[in-house]
């Protein structure tokens, strides 16, 4: 059987933690930052985890993570 390929776009966006969850960065922090409050931008700096409902999809994209 051939090996499964890792989705390279997903591999750059997600990291697997020791407990098996996937870390990700927040969206909406790249441009048009003038209208966003400092508080909002500050909270977007922090990473977060992939939602439980989406976890199966990410696992499929990253078979060897």
N, C-alpha and C positions, 0 to 999 in steps of 0.2 A: 504494500500500500504506500502511496506517496504521502509525504508529510503535508500537514495543513499549513497554509500560509497565514502569517500574522498580517492584520490590516495595519499598514504603516501609518495611516492618518490617526487611527485610534491609539497606536503605541506611543505617539507623540503627545497625546492628550490625557492619557490615563496611566496611573501607576498603581500597582497592586500593593496592599499593605500586608503586614504579617498575619492579620486576622482574616484575610481573604476579601476585604472590601476594596473598592477602587476609589482612589483619590482623583479629583479633577479641580480645575480652576473655574472661577466664576466668569460668566459672559458679561458683556456690556462695559468693559473697562478699556477699550482700545482707542476710541475716538469720540468726538462730540462730548467732551468732558465738561465744558463750560456750564451747561445747564444742570448738571448733576451736582448734588450737594457734597460737601466734603465728607460728611458722615457716610453717605451712600458709597462714595468712591473708596473710603477707608474699609468698609465692610466687604467690598468686592475684592480687596487685596488678598484676604484670607482664602485658603482653599476649602473645599468641602468634599463630601462623598457622593458617589453616584447613587441615585435613589434605588431602593430595593426593586421597584418595578422594572427598572432599566438594566439591572445587574446581569440578567441572563443574556441580553443583547451584547453587552460589553465582553462578557466571557467568551461568547462565540467569536468575536472579532480578535480577541487576544488568547488563543488557545494555549500558549506556552508562558503566559505571564504568571 
